[in-house]
Amino acid sequence: MSKNDTIKKRYNRIAPIYDSLELLMEKGKMGGWRQNLWQKVQNKIDKAGMKLLEAGVGSGKNIEYYPDDLEIFAIDFSPKMLKEAEKKAQKYNKEVNLLEMDIQDLDFEDNYFDLIINSCVFCSVPDPVKGLKELKRVLKQDGRIIMLEHMRSQNEFVGKMMDLFNWVSLYTWGANINRKTMQNIEKAGLELVEVNDLMSDIVKEIELKK
Ligand SMILES: C[S@@+](CC[C@H](N)C(=O)[O-])C[C@H]1O[C@@H](n2cnc3c(N)ncnc32)[C@H](O)[C@@H]1O
């Protein structure tokens, strides 16, 4: 089985219980981090007809925050996660084009989106640099990528612990806890606009441009 199929299968498996598993985290810090991220998005809406992509929409936890005045596309490669996202779109009465698609091979033309958002996605994209390069390709020249991502700590001890226990989250969730996301961003040729550490150096809100 390819790496893509393995990760997809894990998210399909976990999709029906994904929200319950993450409930505590969402009620804790994560919910607030999401709200801040979408406030940042709101502040960037400065013209009509802007296009936004949520890459790796998952079960649709960001959908309730989608601004009403944008054309929104949300993609994921797990059909079962997309099914959960569809329920959220109905629940919150949001207009969103939900599509089954691979971040590493996006079916959008170059320079298409004004804003690209992702939360907790590049821990599981099988080839993160390829995925980030695809986001760069579909981002407009003056566009912005805003992401909320957890990654491997730079602290030697904590980083090594994350390496040691990575297999647990990889097997159950399909997510890695030891991704070197800042290096991956650099390898993809994206430029940092702003980086905020939210939890030590492990969870960050990052704004990027091409
Ligand atoms: C940890 S979940 C996060 C979901 C959501 N963004 C959130 O904040 O709750 C990661 C999601 O990324 C999706 N994903 C991982 N690799 C992908 C890829 N190559 N293409 C599309 N979706 C991908 C998974 O299917 C999963 O739904």
The ligand as an SDF file (V2000), in Angstrom:
LIG
                    3D

 27 29  0  0  0  0  0  0  0  0999 V2000
   -5.1930   16.1640   11.9140 C   0  0  0  0  0  0  0  0  0  0  0  0
   -6.4220   16.3490   10.6640 S   0  0  0  0  0  0  0  0  0  0  0  0
   -6.7960   18.0700   10.8120 C   0  0  0  0  0  0  0  0  0  0  0  0
   -8.1300   18.4350   10.2300 C   0  0  0  0  0  0  0  0  0  0  0  0
   -8.5610   19.8860   10.3610 C   0  0  0  0  0  0  0  0  0  0  0  0
   -7.7320   20.7540    9.5690 N   0  0  0  0  0  0  0  0  0  0  0  0
   -8.6200   20.3590   11.7900 C   0  0  0  0  0  0  0  0  0  0  0  0
   -8.0630   21.4100   12.1190 O   0  0  0  0  0  0  0  0  0  0  0  0
   -9.2600   19.6690   12.5980 O   0  0  0  0  0  0  0  0  0  0  0  0
   -5.4520   16.2690    9.1520 C   0  0  0  0  0  0  0  0  0  0  0  0
   -6.3220   16.2110    7.9090 C   0  0  0  0  0  0  0  0  0  0  0  0
   -5.4450   16.3800    6.7690 O   0  0  0  0  0  0  0  0  0  0  0  0
   -5.8690   15.4840    5.7680 C   0  0  0  0  0  0  0  0  0  0  0  0
   -4.7380   15.2270    4.8650 N   0  0  0  0  0  0  0  0  0  0  0  0
   -3.5330   14.7070    5.1670 C   0  0  0  0  0  0  0  0  0  0  0  0
   -2.7660   14.6050    4.0630 N   0  0  0  0  0  0  0  0  0  0  0  0
   -3.5180   15.0790    3.0370 C   0  0  0  0  0  0  0  0  0  0  0  0
   -3.2860   15.2140    1.6460 C   0  0  0  0  0  0  0  0  0  0  0  0
   -2.1450   14.8520    1.0900 N   0  0  0  0  0  0  0  0  0  0  0  0
   -4.2560   15.7510    0.8920 N   0  0  0  0  0  0  0  0  0  0  0  0
   -5.4500   16.1320    1.4490 C   0  0  0  0  0  0  0  0  0  0  0  0
   -5.7400   15.9980    2.7600 N   0  0  0  0  0  0  0  0  0  0  0  0
   -4.7810   15.4880    3.5450 C   0  0  0  0  0  0  0  0  0  0  0  0
   -6.3340   14.2470    6.5270 C   0  0  0  0  0  0  0  0  0  0  0  0
   -7.1790   13.4280    5.7600 O   0  0  0  0  0  0  0  0  0  0  0  0
   -7.0400   14.8790    7.7180 C   0  0  0  0  0  0  0  0  0  0  0  0
   -8.3960   15.0810    7.4710 O   0  0  0  0  0  0  0  0  0  0  0  0
  1  2  1  0
  2  3  1  0
  2 10  1  0
  3  4  1  0
  4  5  1  0
  5  6  1  0
  5  7  1  0
  7  8  2  0
  7  9  1  0
 10 11  1  0
 11 12  1  0
 11 26  1  0
 12 13  1  0
 13 14  1  0
 13 24  1  0
 14 15  1  0
 14 23  1  0
 15 16  2  0
 16 17  1  0
 17 18  1  0
 17 23  2  0
 18 19  1  0
 18 20  2  0
 20 21  1  0
 21 22  2  0
 22 23  1  0
 24 25  1  0
 24 26  1  0
 26 27  1  0
M  CHG  2   2   1   9  -1
M  END
$$$$
